[in-house]
Amino acid sequence: METEHELNDKIMSITMQIQEKYPELLKYLNEMPVTIPDENKPEINTSVLKNYYESLKNILKDYVAEHAGTLPSHPRPDPGRLLEAPMLNFDLPAAIERIKKEEEWISGKHNAITLMKSASMRIVVIAMHQGNEMKMHQSDGPITVHIIEGKLNFITENESVILQKGQLVTLQENIKHGLIAIEETVFLLTMVNL
């Protein structure tokens, strides 16, 4: 269960996203509710905040879907963006910010960006909305999943583990696995090609 602080952060983030990318939607938003419950407003709780956040998400999702052909896109790969070089340097917070501004994130279940791809390895940042899952599948080589933010359930045929921010799991090749985002989650996936 998300805390009031986490929900307030999400509300602020999506409001800023609307303000920066879709200012024409501001006229449809209610003023942000008072988010600190007290004796005069005890009805402000995590349920109220979650409902408000979900309503903002739905407004944005519906607007993007309705205007899909007219909104600017974020093509990939970017011209000049290297996926393979002797040394690469990444700004993970900037990559996360980017994928959360793209239509695929706003209107979809998840979004990702490949940071590095070579014959022997691939590194991808993946963001998933709460409740979404990746069905059971397997990789030809070993993988790691490192949680940057959020929480997910990493599942194999024989066991499962709940991973939270800062935790990492490794998995050998050819083992079926899947995952479910317990809350909005961003993780770094590293895949080794054998």
HUKAUR-V6998 format. One line per field, one symbol per residue. psi: psi as a letter, one per 30 degrees, with the letter a starting at -180 (. if undefined). burial: # if it has 16 or more other ideal C-beta (glycine too) atoms within 10 Angstrom, else .. A space follows every 50 residues. Layout:
psi=???
burial=???
This chain:
psi=kkleeeeeeeeeeeeeeeeeeifffeffklkklkgjkaefiffjaeeeee eeeeeeeeeeeeeeeegeffkklikllkkfkkfklekkkkjeeeeeeeff fleeeefaflllkkekkafflkkkkkkklkfllklkllkflllkjjkeka kljkklffllkkklkflkklkllhkklllkjelkkkljkkkkk.
burial=.#.#.###.##..##.##...#..#...#.....#........#...### .##..##.##..##..............................##.### .######..####.#.#....##.#####..#.#....#.###.####.# ##.##.......#.....#.#.....###############...
